[in-house]
């Protein structure tokens, strides 16, 4: 399954000895700024909900929104990944004039299915509510169903803008604008005391986000327009690239697009099931209170994923271009540098939270302290996941969406199986073990599957430098501070502040090893 990669030699102007690292880094910086703000807003949103409402109400909202996100992944049909994959190639090959037709091919079925899924969720809200427990669950699910098509439209439009190397729209609309609106609306509901409108406050911002995203995508498409000339078929190819030339069609046939997107859609649903299914499983097997604790503890993982997604969003179109031209040297260079960037971004957070887990869980209010064990398990797993890098993204951009689907299904089965075994007896910590097991399985499999195409491994100088620096400033230093000063918020603040300054100084000193150059 999966589309056949389109391969042509690239023009001399497109050759980059660094695999396009600078363009990816510039896009990653834009995304990262938005990710930092978005992470803070999302964490503030969770804290506001857990502190203002009971654990049962918070658990119900988190469970209902998890169902919403899984259904949105189903309705999206893999269109976002398909748009990035094909638009990146069309632009590389001088076929940007076919982008409007590609958007129609992708969005017609996705919009229809999103409406059908939203209708089904609305109609069957009552039976689902009986599974979750409280009577008000049906009202939550019906409110969420109304905005499900707008979530699908937002994801697809933003993916298409990223395929044009426009990262600002995603940062402003999805990372900053939507969570800011959610936080403001939840704050209003806290003041009014009407918990029944929480679902509306959470999902409502998807509507203006969809309008803004599609408006901006239209501007990009009109500005780019058809390419003036086809690619130069006589130009030299990048080192390590194939000399085989194959001119892509002006328009991508629907069967070609959906043969790539549909397996990715199922894989995306499985991936979302891993990320959000644990909340639902804990709610079903251990109650809504356990679901609230599990959600609060795993939100730190989601905060880290904002940084990960910032790098992935910037790297995805460049991986598609490098693989299209079979520049495997560039792919390896980008993979290893990107893994180092992920370590630099994520390890400071996960190491600090792992050392000060009890203090962090107090942010969510009384009754959430039991989530410290969950937090430690999740952070340890995310440290390992960051080092394994972006192999799953590379696998997808090779067109092997069938393998990507298999990996995500195996990951989902591992998550569900371990949850069934551990959650009834261990509650939220059992779900954390299941989540970590699933994530690591999905990270390891692509590296093994790509070994005959482009051998990827994270053992490199950039990754070693990044790991060493973060272990010193956010591992050894916090442990020493806690041993000397004792635990508590003041120690946490001091250790993180000093560690951040030292980490930034280390990054500047090691910028050559880490490929941290925004300019040539």
C-alpha positions in Angstrom: 0.0 0.0 0.0 1.1 3.6 -0.4 1.9 5.9 -3.3 4.9 5.3 -5.5 7.5 8.1 -4.8 8.0 10.5 -7.7 11.6 10.9 -8.5 13.4 13.5 -10.5 16.8 15.2 -10.4 16.6 18.6 -8.7 17.9 21.8 -10.0 21.3 23.1 -9.0 19.7 25.9 -7.1 18.0 23.3 -4.9 21.1 21.4 -4.0 22.1 21.8 -0.4 25.0 20.1 1.2 23.3 20.3 4.6 20.0 18.6 3.5 18.1 21.9 3.9 18.9 22.1 7.6 18.8 25.9 7.7 15.4 26.2 6.1 14.1 23.6 8.4 15.7 25.3 11.4 14.2 28.6 10.5 10.7 27.0 10.1 11.3 25.2 13.4 12.1 28.4 15.2 8.9 30.0 14.0 7.0 26.9 15.1 8.9 26.7 18.4 7.9 30.3 19.4 4.3 29.3 18.8 4.8 26.0 20.5 6.2 27.6 23.7 3.2 30.0 23.9 0.7 27.2 23.0 2.2 24.8 25.5 1.9 27.5 28.3 -1.7 28.2 27.2 -2.7 24.5 27.1 -1.1 23.8 30.5 -2.9 26.9 31.9 -6.1 25.6 30.4 -5.8 22.2 32.1 -4.8 23.8 35.4 -7.8 26.1 35.3 -10.1 23.2 34.7 -8.7 20.9 37.4 -8.6 23.7 40.0 -12.1 25.2 39.2 -14.1 22.0 38.8 -14.4 18.6 40.5 -12.3 15.7 39.4 -15.4 14.0 38.0 -16.3 17.0 35.8 -12.7 17.4 34.7 -12.4 13.7 33.9 -15.7 13.8 31.9 -14.5 16.8 29.8 -11.1 15.1 29.2 -12.7 11.8 28.2 -15.3 13.5 25.9 -12.6 15.6 24.2 -10.5 12.5 23.7 -13.4 10.9 21.9 -13.7 14.1 19.8 -10.0 14.1 18.8 -10.1 10.4 17.9 -13.3 10.9 15.7 -11.6 14.0 14.1 -8.6 11.8 13.1 -11.1 9.3 11.6 -12.9 11.9 9.6 -9.7 13.6 8.4 -9.0 10.5 6.2 -5.2 11.2 6.3 -5.7 14.3 4.1 -3.3 16.5 6.1 -0.3 14.1 5.5 -1.4 13.5 1.9 -1.4 17.2 1.2 2.1 17.7 2.7 3.4 14.7 0.8 2.1 15.7 -2.6 2.3 19.5 -2.5 5.9 19.3 -1.4 6.7 17.2 -4.5 4.6 19.3 -6.8 6.4 22.4 -5.8 9.8 20.7 -6.1 9.0 19.5 -9.6 7.5 22.8 -10.9 3.9 21.6 -10.8 2.4 24.0 -8.2 -0.4 24.8 -10.7 -2.1 21.6 -9.8 -2.4 22.4 -6.1 -6.0 23.8 -6.3 -7.2 20.6 -7.9 -5.3 18.5 -5.3 -7.1 20.5 -2.5 -10.4 19.6 -4.1 -9.5 16.0 -4.4 -8.5 15.9 -0.7 -11.1 18.0 0.9 -14.3 16.7 -0.8 -14.3 13.3 0.8 -12.9 14.6 4.1 -15.6 17.2 4.5 -18.4 14.7 3.7 -17.1 12.1 6.1 -16.6 14.7 8.8 -20.2 15.7 8.5 -21.3 12.1 8.7 -19.1 11.3 11.7 -20.4 14.5 13.4 -24.0 13.4 12.8 -23.3 9.9 14.1 -21.6 11.3 17.2 -24.6 13.6 17.8 -27.2 10.9 17.3 -25.4 8.3 19.4 -24.3 10.6 22.1 -26.7 9.0 24.6 -25.3 5.4 24.3 -21.8 6.7 24.5 -22.7 8.8 27.6 -24.0 5.7 29.3 -20.6 4.1 28.9 -18.8 7.2 30.3 -21.2 7.4 33.2 -22.7 10.8 34.0 -25.9 12.0 32.4 -24.4 15.3 31.2 -21.9 13.4 29.1 -24.4 13.3 26.2 -24.7 17.1 26.2 -20.9 17.3 26.1 -20.6 15.0 23.2 -23.4 16.7 21.2 -21.7 20.1 21.6 -18.4 18.7 20.5 -20.0 17.0 17.5 -21.1 20.4 16.1 -17.5 21.5 15.8 -15.9 18.3 14.5 -16.0 19.3 10.8 -14.2 22.6 11.6 -11.4 20.7 13.4 -10.9 18.6 10.2 -10.9 21.7 8.0 -8.4 23.4 10.3 -5.9 20.5 10.3 -6.0 20.1 6.5 -5.6 23.8 5.7 -2.7 24.2 8.1 -1.0 21.1 6.7 -1.3 22.6 3.2 0.3 25.9 4.4 3.2 24.0 5.9 3.7 22.2 2.6 4.4 25.6 1.2 7.0 26.2 3.9 4.7 28.7 5.7 5.0 27.9 9.4 3.6 31.2 10.7 0.0 30.3 10.1 0.2 27.1 12.1 1.9 28.9 14.9 -0.6 31.8 15.1 -3.8 29.9 14.4 -3.3 26.5 16.0 -0.5 27.0 18.6 -1.5 30.5 19.9 -4.9 31.7 18.7 -7.1 28.6 19.4 -5.7 27.7 22.9 -5.9 31.4 23.8 -9.5 31.5 22.9 -10.2 28.2 24.8 -8.6 29.6 27.9 -10.6 32.8 27.7 -13.9 31.0 27.2 -13.1 28.5 30.0 -12.3 31.5 32.3 -15.7 33.0 31.5 -17.4 29.7 32.3 -15.5 29.5 35.6 -16.9 32.9 36.5 -20.4 31.9 35.5 -20.2 28.5 37.2 -22.0 26.8 34.3 -19.9 23.6 33.9 -22.3 22.3 31.2 -20.8 24.8 28.7 -17.2 23.5 29.1 -17.4 21.5 25.9 -18.5 24.5 24.0 -15.6 26.6 25.4 -13.1 23.9 24.4 -14.4 23.2 20.9 -15.9 26.5 19.8 -12.6 28.1 18.8 -12.2 25.5 16.0 -14.7 27.5 13.9 -12.8 30.8 13.6 -9.5 28.7 13.4 -10.9 26.9 10.3 -12.0 30.2 8.6 -8.6 31.9 9.2 -6.6 28.8 8.1 -8.5 28.5 4.8 -8.4 32.2 4.2 -4.6 32.2 4.6 -4.2 29.1 2.5 -6.1 30.8 -0.3 -3.7 33.7 -0.2 -0.7 31.4 -0.4 -2.1 29.4 -3.4 -3.0 32.6 -5.3 0.4 34.1 -4.6 2.4 31.0 -5.7 0.4 30.3 -8.8 1.6 28.0 -11.6 5.4 27.6 -11.9 6.9 29.5 -14.8 9.1 26.6 -15.9 9.5 22.9 -15.4 12.4 21.5 -13.4 15.8 21.3 -15.1 16.2 17.7 -16.1 19.8 18.1 -17.1 21.1 19.6 -13.8 23.4 17.5 -11.6 21.8 15.6 -8.7 22.7 15.7 -5.1 25.4 13.4 -3.8 23.9 10.0 -3.1 20.8 10.7 -5.2 19.4 8.5 -8.0 20.0 9.6 -11.6 16.6 8.3 -12.6 14.2 11.0 -13.9 10.5 10.7 -13.8 8.4 13.8 -14.5 5.3 13.9 -12.2 1.9 14.6 -13.6 0.4 18.1 -13.5 -2.5 16.7 -11.4 -2.5 13.9 -8.9 -5.1 11.3 -9.6 -7.5 10.7 -6.8 -6.5 7.0 -6.6 -2.9 8.0 -6.2 -3.7 10.5 -3.5 -6.0 8.2 -1.5 -3.7 5.2 -1.8 -1.2 7.3 0.2 -3.6 9.1 2.5 -6.0 6.3 3.6 -3.4 4.0 5.2 -2.0 7.1 6.9 -5.5 8.0 8.1 -5.9 4.6 9.8 -2.4 5.0 11.2 -3.3 8.5 12.5 -6.4 7.2 14.2 -4.3 4.5 15.9 -1.7 7.1 16.9 -4.5 9.3 18.3 -5.9 6.2 20.0 -2.5 5.8 21.8 -2.3 9.4 22.8 -5.9 9.8 23.9 -7.2 6.3 24.3 -5.6 6.0 27.7 -7.9 8.7 29.1 -10.9 6.8 27.9 -9.6 3.4 29.1 -8.9 4.8 32.6 -12.4 6.3 32.7 -14.0 3.0 31.7 -11.8 0.7 33.9 -10.9 3.0 36.9 -13.5 5.8 36.9 -13.6 9.5 35.9 -11.4 10.6 38.9 -8.6 8.3 37.7 -9.1 9.8 34.2 -8.7 13.3 35.5 -5.4 12.4 37.3 -4.1 10.6 34.3 -4.9 13.5 32.0 -3.3 16.0 34.3 -0.1 14.0 34.6 0.2 13.3 30.9 -0.3 16.9 30.0 3.4 17.5 30.6 4.0 15.0 27.8 1.6 17.0 25.6 3.6 20.2 26.4 6.7 18.5 25.2 4.9 17.3 22.1 4.4 21.0 21.1 8.2 21.3 20.8 8.4 18.0 18.9 5.6 19.0 16.5 7.4 22.3 15.9 10.4 20.4 14.5 8.3 17.8 12.7 6.1 20.4 11.0 9.2 22.2 9.6 11.0 18.9 8.7 8.1 17.1 7.0 8.1 18.9 3.6 11.9 18.9 3.5 12.0 15.1 4.1 9.5 14.7 1.3 11.7 16.7 -1.1 14.9 14.9 -0.1 13.3 11.5 -0.5 11.7 12.4 -3.8 15.2 13.2 -5.1 16.7 10.2 -3.3 19.2 12.3 -1.5 19.8 9.8 1.3 22.8 11.7 2.6 20.6 14.7 3.2 17.9 12.6 4.8 20.5 11.1 7.3 21.9 14.6 8.0 18.4 16.1 8.7 17.4 13.1 10.8 20.4 13.3 13.1 20.3 17.1 13.4 16.6 17.0 14.0 17.0 14.3 16.7 19.6 16.6 18.4 17.1 19.5 18.3 14.4 17.3 19.8 16.7 16.4 22.7 17.6 20.1 23.2 14.0 21.1 23.3 12.4 18.2 25.2 14.9 16.8 27.6 15.1 20.0 29.7 11.4 19.7 30.4 11.2 16.0 31.0 14.3 15.8 33.2 13.2 18.7 35.3 9.7 17.3 35.7 11.0 13.8 36.5 13.1 15.1 39.4 10.4 17.4 40.8 7.3 15.3 39.9 5.5 15.9 43.3 5.9 19.7 43.1 4.7 19.7 39.5 1.5 17.7 40.3 0.6 20.2 43.0 -0.1 22.7 40.2 -3.3 20.9 39.4 -4.7 21.2 42.9 -5.6 18.9 45.8 -6.2 15.3 44.9 -3.8 15.2 42.0 -0.6 14.3 44.0 -1.2 10.6 43.3 -0.2 11.4 39.7 3.5 11.9 40.5 4.2 8.2 39.7 2.4 8.6 36.4 4.5 11.7 35.6 7.8 9.9 36.3 6.9 7.0 34.1 5.7 9.2 31.2 8.8 11.5 31.4 11.2 8.5 31.4 9.5 7.2 28.3 9.6 10.5 26.5 13.3 10.9 27.2 13.9 7.6 25.3 11.4 8.6 22.5 13.1 11.9 21.8 16.5 10.1 21.3 15.0 7.8 18.8 14.1 10.7 16.6 11.8 11.1 13.6 12.0 7.7 12.0 8.2 7.4 11.8 8.0 10.7 9.8 10.7 9.5 7.4 8.9 6.2 6.8 5.7 8.1 6.0 7.5 10.4 3.5 8.9 7.4 1.7 5.3 6.7 0.7 5.2 3.5 2.8 2.0 4.4 4.6 1.1 0.7 4.8 4.1 0.1 7.1 3.2 3.2 9.0 -0.3 1.9 9.5 1.0 -1.5 10.7 3.3 0.2 13.2 0.5 2.4 14.6 -1.9 -0.5 14.8 0.7 -2.6 16.7 1.3 0.4 19.0 -2.4 0.8 19.6 -2.8 -3.0 20.4 0.1 -2.8 22.8 -1.5 0.2 24.5 -4.9 -1.4 24.8 -3.5 -4.8 25.9 -1.3 -3.3 28.6 -4.1 -1.1 29.8 -6.4 -4.1 30.1 -3.8 -5.9 32.1 -2.6 -3.1 34.4 -5.3 -0.4 34.8 -7.8 -2.5 36.8 -5.1 -3.3 39.4 -2.8 -0.2 39.2 -5.1 2.5 37.8 -3.4 5.5 36.1 0.2 4.3 36.6 -0.8 1.2 34.6 -2.1 3.3 31.8 1.2 5.3 31.9 3.2 2.1 31.4 0.9 1.2 28.5 1.4 4.6 26.9 5.2 4.5 27.2 5.3 0.9 25.8 3.2 1.9 22.8 5.2 5.1 22.0 8.6 3.3 22.1 7.3 0.5 19.9 6.2 3.0 17.3 9.6 4.7 17.5 11.7 1.6 17.1 9.9 -0.2 14.3 10.5 2.4 11.6 14.3 2.5 12.2 14.4 -1.3 11.5 12.0 -1.1 8.5 14.1 1.7 6.8 17.4 -0.2 7.2 17.5 -1.3 3.5 16.3 2.1 2.1 18.1 4.7 4.2 19.9 3.5 7.3 19.0 5.8 10.2 20.4 5.8 13.7 20.5 8.5 16.3 24.1 7.7 17.4 25.9 10.8 16.1 27.9 13.8 17.3 25.0 16.2 17.4 22.8 13.9 19.5 25.7 13.0 21.8 26.4 16.7 22.4 22.7 17.5 23.0 22.3 14.6 25.5 25.4 15.5 27.4 24.5 19.1 27.8 21.0 18.5 28.9 22.0 15.8 31.4 24.4 18.2 33.1 22.0 21.2 33.3 18.7 19.4 33.9 19.7 16.1 35.4 22.8 16.5 37.6 22.1 20.1 38.6 18.5 19.5 39.8 19.4 16.4 41.7 22.3 18.2 43.4 20.0 21.2 44.2 17.4 18.9 45.7 20.0 17.1 47.8 21.5 20.3 49.2 18.4 22.5 49.5 15.6 20.0 49.8 12.6 19.8 47.6 9.9 22.4 47.0 9.0 25.1 44.6 11.9 27.4 45.4 14.4 24.7 44.6 12.6 23.8 41.4 12.5 27.5 40.3 16.2 28.0 41.1 17.4 24.7 39.4 15.3 25.3 36.3 16.5 29.0 36.1 20.2 28.2 36.4 19.8 25.2 34.2 18.1 27.2 31.4 20.9 29.8 31.4 23.6 27.1 31.4 21.8 25.2 28.7 21.5 28.2 26.4 25.2 28.9 26.9 26.0 25.3 26.0 23.9 25.5 22.9 25.7 28.6 21.7 29.1 27.1 22.4 28.2 23.8 20.6 26.2 25.4 17.8 28.5 24.0 15.1 28.1 20.5 16.4 24.3 20.9 16.7 23.8 22.5 13.2 22.2 25.5 14.8 22.7 28.0 12.0 19.9 30.2 10.8 22.1 31.7 8.1 24.7 30.5 5.8 
